[in-house]
């Protein structure tokens, strides 16, 4: 090496040059690529078979451990059909008549405690005459 420097040639010989890994004349060997792809496909196939066998074993183990369902004591009886409103106007009129009767009539709410229901008109008259009762509280 010292001899070459002395000669004045600052370039390296062809044998001493390092090959460029990105040069277009470097090719991938087809044999190596085929071995890699084959190994990858083989590994994936082996993993697939192993998972299928494992799933099959776990499924049969679970079926063996799971007890059978108990027999039904009573046969299944279908539920009754829904109670649909057949005549809406008639039922609504009946409901409003019952509500009106409660508003206009006398009756006991709780006889033991002495709470009664009075007609709405009479309750309005009493509220105007006596005023509204004052319930417990601060009144602020």
C-alpha positions as CSV (number, residue, x, y, z in Angstrom):
1,X,0.0,0.0,0.0
2,X,2.8,2.3,0.7
3,X,4.3,1.6,-2.7
4,X,1.1,2.7,-4.4
5,X,1.0,5.9,-2.5
6,X,4.5,6.6,-3.5
7,X,3.6,6.1,-7.2
8,X,1.1,8.9,-6.9
9,X,-2.1,6.9,-7.8
10,X,-4.6,7.9,-5.2
11,X,-7.2,5.3,-6.5
12,X,-7.7,1.8,-5.3
13,X,-7.4,-1.2,-7.6
14,X,-10.5,-3.2,-8.7
15,X,-9.8,-6.0,-6.2
16,X,-9.8,-3.6,-3.3
17,X,-13.0,-1.8,-4.1
18,X,-16.0,-2.5,-1.8
19,X,-19.2,-3.5,-3.8
20,X,-22.1,-1.0,-3.6
21,X,-25.1,-2.8,-2.1
22,X,-27.5,-0.5,-4.0
23,X,-26.0,-1.0,-7.5
24,X,-28.4,-2.3,-10.1
25,X,-26.1,-5.3,-10.9
26,X,-26.7,-6.9,-7.5
27,X,-29.5,-9.5,-7.8
28,X,-31.5,-11.5,-5.3
29,X,-30.9,-15.2,-5.5
30,X,-34.1,-17.0,-6.5
31,X,-33.1,-20.1,-4.5
32,X,-32.9,-18.1,-1.3
33,X,-36.2,-16.3,-2.0
34,X,-37.9,-19.6,-2.7
35,X,-36.6,-21.2,0.5
36,X,-37.7,-18.2,2.5
37,X,-41.3,-18.2,1.0
38,X,-41.5,-21.9,1.4
39,X,-40.5,-21.8,5.0
40,X,-42.9,-19.0,5.7
41,X,-45.8,-20.9,4.1
42,X,-44.8,-24.1,5.9
43,X,-44.7,-22.4,9.3
44,X,-48.1,-20.8,8.7
45,X,-49.6,-24.1,7.6
46,X,-48.2,-25.8,10.7
47,X,-49.6,-23.1,13.0
48,X,-53.0,-23.4,11.3
49,X,-53.1,-27.2,11.8
50,X,-52.0,-26.8,15.5
51,X,-54.7,-24.2,16.2
52,X,-57.4,-26.4,14.5
53,X,-56.3,-29.4,16.6
54,X,-56.3,-27.3,19.8
55,X,-59.7,-25.8,19.1
56,X,-61.1,-29.3,18.4
57,X,-59.7,-30.7,21.6
58,X,-61.0,-27.7,23.7
59,X,-64.4,-28.1,22.1
60,X,-64.7,-31.8,22.9
61,X,-63.3,-31.2,26.4
62,X,-66.0,-28.6,27.1
63,X,-68.7,-30.8,25.7
64,X,-67.6,-33.6,28.0
65,X,-67.5,-31.4,31.1
66,X,-70.8,-29.6,30.4
67,X,-73.8,-31.5,32.0
68,X,-76.8,-32.1,29.8
69,X,-79.7,-29.6,30.3
70,X,-82.3,-30.9,32.8
71,X,-85.6,-32.1,31.4
72,X,-88.6,-29.8,31.7
73,X,-90.9,-30.6,34.6
74,X,-93.9,-29.1,32.9
75,X,-94.5,-28.8,29.2
76,X,-94.1,-25.4,27.7
77,X,-97.4,-23.5,27.7
78,X,-97.6,-20.5,25.4
79,X,-98.4,-17.2,27.1
80,X,-101.9,-15.8,26.9
81,X,-102.6,-13.4,24.1
82,X,-102.2,-9.6,24.8
83,X,-105.3,-7.8,26.0
84,X,-105.9,-5.3,23.2
85,X,-108.4,-2.5,23.4
86,X,-111.2,-3.4,21.1
87,X,-113.3,-0.2,21.4
88,X,-111.2,2.8,22.3
89,X,-114.0,5.4,22.4
90,X,-116.2,3.3,24.7
91,X,-113.3,2.6,27.2
92,X,-112.2,6.2,27.2
93,X,-115.8,7.4,27.9
94,X,-116.0,4.8,30.8
95,X,-112.7,6.0,32.2
96,X,-113.7,9.7,32.1
97,X,-117.1,9.0,33.7
98,X,-115.3,7.2,36.6
99,X,-112.9,10.1,37.0
100,X,-115.8,12.6,36.9
101,X,-117.6,10.6,39.6
102,X,-114.6,10.7,41.9
103,X,-114.3,14.5,41.4
104,X,-118.0,15.2,42.0
105,X,-118.8,12.6,44.7
106,X,-118.2,12.1,48.4
107,X,-116.1,9.2,49.8
108,X,-113.5,8.0,52.2
109,X,-109.8,8.1,51.3
110,X,-108.7,6.6,54.6
111,X,-111.6,6.0,57.1
112,X,-109.2,4.9,59.9
113,X,-107.4,8.3,59.8
114,X,-110.5,10.3,59.1
115,X,-109.5,11.5,55.6
116,X,-112.5,12.0,53.3
117,X,-112.9,13.1,49.7
118,X,-115.4,15.9,49.0
119,X,-116.7,17.2,45.7
120,X,-114.5,19.7,43.8
121,X,-117.0,22.6,43.9
122,X,-117.4,22.2,47.7
123,X,-113.6,22.1,48.2
124,X,-113.2,25.4,46.2
125,X,-116.0,27.1,48.4
126,X,-114.3,26.0,51.6
127,X,-110.9,27.2,50.4
128,X,-112.4,30.6,49.6
129,X,-114.2,30.9,53.0
130,X,-111.5,29.5,55.3
131,X,-108.4,30.0,53.3
132,X,-105.8,27.3,52.6
133,X,-104.4,25.4,55.5
134,X,-100.8,26.2,56.6
135,X,-98.7,23.1,56.6
136,X,-95.5,22.7,58.7
137,X,-92.5,24.6,57.6
138,X,-90.8,28.0,57.8
139,X,-93.2,29.8,55.6
140,X,-90.4,32.0,54.0
